Amino acid sequence: MSFFDSRWIDRPDHVAELPGGLPRGFRAASGRAGIKPSGKPDVGLLVCDRVDATSAARFTRSGVLAAPVLLTQERCRLEGLRAVVANSGNANAATGRRGLDAATKMQGAAAVAGGVAAERVAVCSTGVIGVPLDADAIVRALPDVHAELSDGGDAAFTEGISTTDVIEKRAALQVELGGGPVRLSAQAKGAGMISPHFATLLCFVQTDAALDAATCDLLLGATCARSFERISVDGQLSTNDTVVLMASGASGVRVEPETEDELRLGEALDALLRQVAILCVRDGEGAGRVGRIVVRGGQHLHVEAAARAVADSPLVKTALNGGDPNWGRIAQAVGMALPGTAPLPLDIAIEGVPVLSGGAPVDHDVADLEQRVAGREVVYEVGLPGEGADTEVFFSDLGHAYVTLNAEYTT
């Protein structure tokens, strides 16, 4: 099955999918520290063997930052990361001084295991918030994890960072550039507590292209804005979100700023992260369908507010779950986001079928529309007065499984 399986994401012609494996210069593995009650892998280690590696990172905008986020932001060379140590099953968030000490222990142990300076090791955690993390268990597990490091360890690493994920979020690509082929890969986790700015996720991206730190930062920022900033499962902002891009340069192919190769690599990264983002939404803790809301109109603030109101509306999300083309819920959500003294002359279409024009209903074949929204991907379009602005948000449906999973999450 193709990684690029969403109808909303096109694989660039110069990108080929590979069965797996990491780009040159990278090795990864996972192991068990006993953090997850299930006994499944819960510690991942990713190491770049090149001392001149470059990198960039993005983090959650939550006001309650998890200890590993704080440590990585404040103590790491974000432009020169060479390793990532991550655990699942415990977020190490809202854990105070003890949490920072635990994150520091993880960083130090990973630095020793990977043979890199501590300031070049990013630390990530994901799982239950407010529970102290047993960092000593992770320290004990890391030597065995290090012994398993390999350039084919991307699948194991992905398993080690996953929590409630059902869908594997991993890809390996070959990108044809003017200077020759390079590899691009990603491993991610994310299924719930997902909202723009970021989403509850960890995502690690590697390439063996040679990039300067500024190019890494530019490419990651631009592509995150079109992927992880565009998704919502439940409108809840995580404490731990982290995305890291690392470039080893081991291919010998240098990507210079403002060149055709930079554009081609950026297109590949954009498609990769947008597909990963949609997989996070599709995996939205019991989700069955993915919606895409596209809003066009005259002011950016208005289209953004309207799109996010629709994507986060439990009424819209439950209608999506039931395959119900109830466009009145879309109109209600937009009206809530944009209150005023006069009716908005809204346009609404579902799967390309106009249902509201200038604020007045449009006759349409209801049975046909019900068939159109029965698929796993449904697109909604809203037109606001004016021209010049547009936005989109991908969102999951909301059903019984989400309530069951989250009602029993810690019990």
C-alpha positions in Angstrom: 0.0 0.0 0.0 1.3 3.4 -0.9 2.3 5.8 1.9 0.7 8.7 0.0 -2.8 7.3 0.2 -4.8 10.5 0.8 -6.6 12.0 -2.2 -5.5 15.4 -0.9 -1.8 14.7 -1.1 0.1 14.3 -4.4 3.5 12.6 -4.4 5.9 14.8 -6.4 7.2 13.2 -9.6 10.8 13.4 -8.4 9.9 11.4 -5.2 9.9 7.6 -5.0 8.8 5.5 -2.0 11.2 3.0 -0.4 10.2 0.0 1.7 12.0 1.5 4.8 15.3 2.3 6.3 17.1 5.5 7.3 19.1 7.9 5.2 22.9 7.5 5.2 24.5 8.5 8.5 21.5 7.6 10.7 20.8 4.6 13.0 17.9 3.9 15.3 16.5 1.3 17.7 14.0 0.9 20.5 13.8 -1.1 23.7 11.9 -1.7 26.9 12.2 0.2 30.2 9.0 -1.0 31.7 7.2 2.3 31.5 4.3 0.9 29.5 2.2 -1.5 31.5 1.8 -3.6 28.3 5.5 -4.4 28.3 5.8 -3.1 24.7 8.9 -1.0 23.6 8.8 2.4 25.2 12.3 3.9 24.6 13.7 5.0 21.3 17.1 6.2 20.3 18.1 7.9 17.1 21.7 8.8 16.3 23.4 10.7 13.5 27.0 9.5 13.0 28.1 12.7 11.3 29.7 15.4 13.6 28.8 18.2 11.2 25.1 17.3 11.1 22.6 20.2 11.0 19.1 20.4 12.3 16.0 22.4 13.2 13.1 21.9 15.6 9.6 23.1 16.4 7.7 22.7 19.7 4.3 23.0 21.3 3.0 26.5 22.1 1.4 25.3 25.3 1.7 27.4 28.5 2.4 24.1 30.4 5.6 22.9 28.8 6.7 19.3 29.5 10.2 18.9 31.1 11.8 17.4 28.0 10.5 20.3 25.9 12.0 22.8 28.3 15.3 21.0 28.5 15.6 20.7 24.7 14.7 24.3 24.1 17.0 25.7 26.8 20.0 23.4 26.8 20.4 22.0 23.3 22.1 23.2 20.1 18.9 23.1 18.1 20.8 23.8 14.9 23.2 20.9 15.4 21.3 18.0 17.0 22.8 14.6 16.5 20.6 12.4 18.6 17.1 12.0 19.9 16.1 9.9 23.0 12.4 9.5 23.4 10.1 7.5 25.7 6.4 6.7 25.5 4.0 5.8 28.2 4.8 8.9 30.3 4.8 12.5 29.2 7.0 13.8 32.1 4.8 16.9 32.0 3.6 18.9 35.1 6.3 17.1 37.1 8.3 20.1 38.4 11.9 20.0 39.3 11.8 16.2 39.5 10.7 16.1 35.8 13.6 18.3 34.7 16.1 16.1 36.6 14.6 13.0 34.9 14.9 14.6 31.4 18.5 15.5 32.2 19.3 11.9 33.2 17.8 10.7 29.9 19.9 13.2 27.9 23.1 12.3 29.7 22.6 8.6 29.3 21.7 9.0 25.6 24.8 11.2 25.1 27.0 8.5 26.5 25.3 5.7 24.6 25.4 7.6 21.3 28.9 9.1 21.8 27.7 12.7 21.3 27.8 15.8 23.4 24.7 16.2 25.7 23.9 19.5 24.2 23.3 17.7 20.8 20.7 15.3 22.2 17.1 16.2 22.0 14.8 14.7 24.7 11.2 13.8 24.1 8.4 12.1 26.1 4.8 11.2 25.4 2.1 9.6 27.5 0.2 10.3 30.7 0.6 13.8 32.1 1.4 14.5 35.8 3.1 11.2 36.7 6.8 11.2 37.7 9.0 9.5 35.1 11.3 6.7 36.2 14.4 8.0 34.4 16.6 5.4 36.0 14.7 2.6 34.2 15.4 4.4 30.9 19.1 4.8 31.8 19.3 1.1 32.4 17.6 0.3 29.1 19.7 2.5 26.9 22.8 0.3 26.6 20.7 -2.5 25.2 18.9 -0.1 22.9 22.3 1.3 21.7 23.4 -2.3 20.9 20.5 -2.6 18.5 21.1 0.6 16.5 21.0 0.1 12.8 20.1 1.9 9.6 17.1 -0.3 9.4 15.8 0.5 12.8 13.2 3.0 11.8 10.3 0.6 12.3 11.4 -0.3 15.8 12.0 3.3 16.7 8.5 4.2 15.5 7.0 1.5 17.7 9.0 2.7 20.7 7.6 6.2 20.6 3.9 5.2 20.0 1.1 5.4 22.6 -2.5 5.0 21.5 -1.5 4.9 17.9 -3.1 2.2 15.7 -1.8 3.4 12.3 2.0 3.3 11.8 3.3 6.7 10.8 6.6 6.1 9.0 8.0 6.6 5.6 11.2 6.4 3.6 11.6 8.3 0.4 14.2 8.8 -2.4 14.3 12.4 -3.8 15.9 13.1 -7.1 17.9 16.3 -7.0 20.1 18.0 -9.6 23.2 16.9 -7.6 22.0 13.3 -7.3 19.5 11.3 -5.2 19.1 11.8 -1.5 17.1 10.0 1.1 14.3 11.5 3.3 12.6 9.6 6.1 10.2 10.3 9.0 8.8 8.5 12.1 5.9 10.0 14.0 3.3 9.3 16.7 0.1 11.1 17.3 -3.6 10.1 17.7 -5.3 12.2 20.4 -5.0 15.5 22.2 -4.4 17.1 18.8 -5.0 20.7 17.8 -3.2 23.2 15.6 -0.2 25.0 17.3 0.9 22.0 17.4 -0.7 18.7 17.5 -0.1 16.1 20.1 2.7 14.4 18.3 6.3 13.6 18.0 7.8 13.6 14.6 11.5 13.0 13.6 12.7 13.6 10.1 16.0 12.7 8.6 17.8 13.4 5.3 21.3 12.6 4.1 21.3 15.8 2.0 23.8 18.5 3.2 21.9 21.5 4.4 23.0 24.5 6.4 21.1 25.2 9.6 19.2 28.2 8.2 17.9 26.0 5.3 16.8 23.3 7.8 14.9 25.9 9.8 13.3 27.4 6.7 12.2 24.1 5.3 10.9 22.8 8.6 9.0 26.0 9.4 7.3 26.3 6.0 6.3 22.6 5.9 5.0 22.4 9.5 2.8 25.4 8.8 1.1 23.4 6.0 0.9 20.1 7.9 1.0 19.9 11.7 -0.4 23.4 12.1 -3.4 22.3 10.0 -4.8 19.4 11.9 -7.3 18.8 14.8 -8.6 15.7 16.4 -10.2 17.1 19.6 -9.0 20.7 19.8 -6.8 19.9 22.7 -3.2 21.3 22.8 -0.5 19.0 24.1 2.3 19.8 26.5 4.9 17.7 24.6 4.7 18.3 20.8 8.1 18.2 19.1 9.2 18.0 15.5 12.9 17.6 14.6 14.6 17.7 11.2 18.2 16.4 11.0 20.5 16.5 8.0 23.6 14.3 8.0 25.1 15.4 4.6 26.3 11.8 4.2 25.0 11.6 0.5 27.5 14.3 -0.5 24.7 16.2 -2.2 24.6 19.8 -1.0 21.4 21.7 -1.2 22.2 25.4 -1.5 19.7 28.1 -0.4 17.3 29.6 -3.1 18.1 26.9 -5.7 16.0 24.4 -7.6 17.3 21.6 -5.4 16.0 23.5 -2.3 12.6 23.7 -3.9 12.5 20.1 -4.9 13.6 18.9 -1.4 11.0 21.3 0.1 8.3 19.8 -2.1 9.2 16.3 -1.0 9.2 17.3 2.7 5.9 19.1 2.3 4.2 16.1 0.9 5.8 13.8 3.5 4.7 15.9 6.5 1.2 16.6 5.1 0.6 12.9 4.7 1.9 12.2 8.2 -0.4 14.9 9.6 -3.4 13.3 7.9 -2.4 9.9 9.3 -2.4 11.4 12.8 -6.0 12.7 12.1 -7.1 9.4 10.6 -5.7 7.7 13.7 -7.6 10.0 16.0 -8.4 7.6 18.8 -11.3 5.7 17.3 -11.7 7.9 14.3 -13.3 6.5 11.2 -13.4 9.5 8.8 -11.3 12.5 8.1 -12.8 15.9 7.2 -11.1 18.8 5.4 -12.6 22.2 5.8 -11.6 24.8 3.3 -12.6 28.4 4.0 -12.2 31.3 1.5 -13.0 35.0 2.0 -11.7 38.5 2.5 -9.8 38.5 5.8 -7.3 35.9 7.1 -8.4 36.2 10.7 -12.0 35.4 9.7 -11.2 32.4 7.5 -8.9 31.0 10.1 -11.5 31.4 12.9 -14.2 29.9 10.8 -12.1 26.9 9.7 -11.0 26.1 13.2 -14.6 26.4 14.6 -15.8 23.9 12.1 -12.9 21.5 12.6 -13.4 21.6 16.4 -17.2 21.5 16.5 -18.4 18.3 18.2 -21.7 18.7 16.2 -19.8 18.7 12.9 -17.5 15.9 14.0 -20.4 13.6 15.1 -22.2 14.3 11.8 -19.0 13.3 10.0 -18.8 10.1 12.1 -22.4 9.2 11.1 -22.1 10.1 7.4 -24.7 12.8 7.9 -24.4 15.8 5.5 -25.9 18.1 8.0 -24.6 21.4 6.6 -26.6 23.4 9.2 -24.0 22.4 11.8 -21.3 24.0 9.6 -23.3 27.2 9.3 -23.8 27.2 13.0 -20.0 26.8 13.7 -19.1 29.6 11.3 -21.7 31.9 12.9 -20.3 31.2 16.4 -16.8 32.1 15.2 -17.9 35.2 13.4 -20.8 36.8 15.4 -22.4 40.0 14.0 -25.5 42.0 13.7 -26.5 40.9 10.1 -26.7 37.4 8.6 -23.5 36.3 6.8 -24.1 35.6 3.1 -22.4 32.2 3.4 -21.6 29.7 0.7 -21.3 26.1 1.7 -20.5 23.0 -0.4 -20.0 19.4 0.7 -18.0 17.1 -1.6 -18.4 19.7 -4.4 -22.2 19.9 -4.0 -23.5 23.4 -3.2 -25.9 23.4 -0.3 -26.0 27.1 0.7 -25.4 30.1 -1.6 -25.4 33.7 -0.3 -27.0 32.5 2.9 -29.9 30.8 1.1 -30.3 26.9 0.7 -29.6 25.3 -2.6 -31.7 22.5 -3.9 -29.7 19.3 -4.2 -30.0 15.5 -4.3 -29.9 14.5 -0.6 -29.5 10.8 -1.4 -26.6 11.5 -3.7 -24.9 13.7 -1.1 -25.3 11.0 1.6 -23.4 8.6 -0.7 -20.7 11.2 -1.2 -20.0 11.6 2.5 -19.9 7.9 3.2 -16.2 7.6 2.3 -13.3 7.9 4.6 -12.4 11.5 3.4 -15.0 14.3 3.2 -14.3 17.9 2.1 -16.4 20.9 3.2 -16.0 24.3 1.6 -17.1 27.6 3.1 -17.2 30.9 1.3 -17.2 34.2 3.2 -17.8 37.7 1.8 -14.8 39.1 0.0 -11.7 37.7 -1.7 -8.0 37.2 -1.0 -7.7 34.8 1.9 -8.1 31.1 2.3 -7.1 28.3 4.7 -7.7 24.6 5.5 -7.8 22.3 8.5 -7.9 18.5 8.5 -10.0 17.0 11.3 -11.2 13.7 12.5 -14.8 12.6 13.3 -16.0 12.0 16.9 -17.5 8.7 17.9 -18.1 6.3 20.8 -14.6 4.9 20.6 -13.0 8.2 21.4 -15.1 8.6 24.5 -14.4 5.0 25.7 -10.7 5.3 25.2 -10.3 8.6 26.9 -12.7 7.8 29.7 -10.5 4.8 30.6 -7.1 6.3 29.7 -5.5 6.1 33.2 -7.7 3.5 34.8 
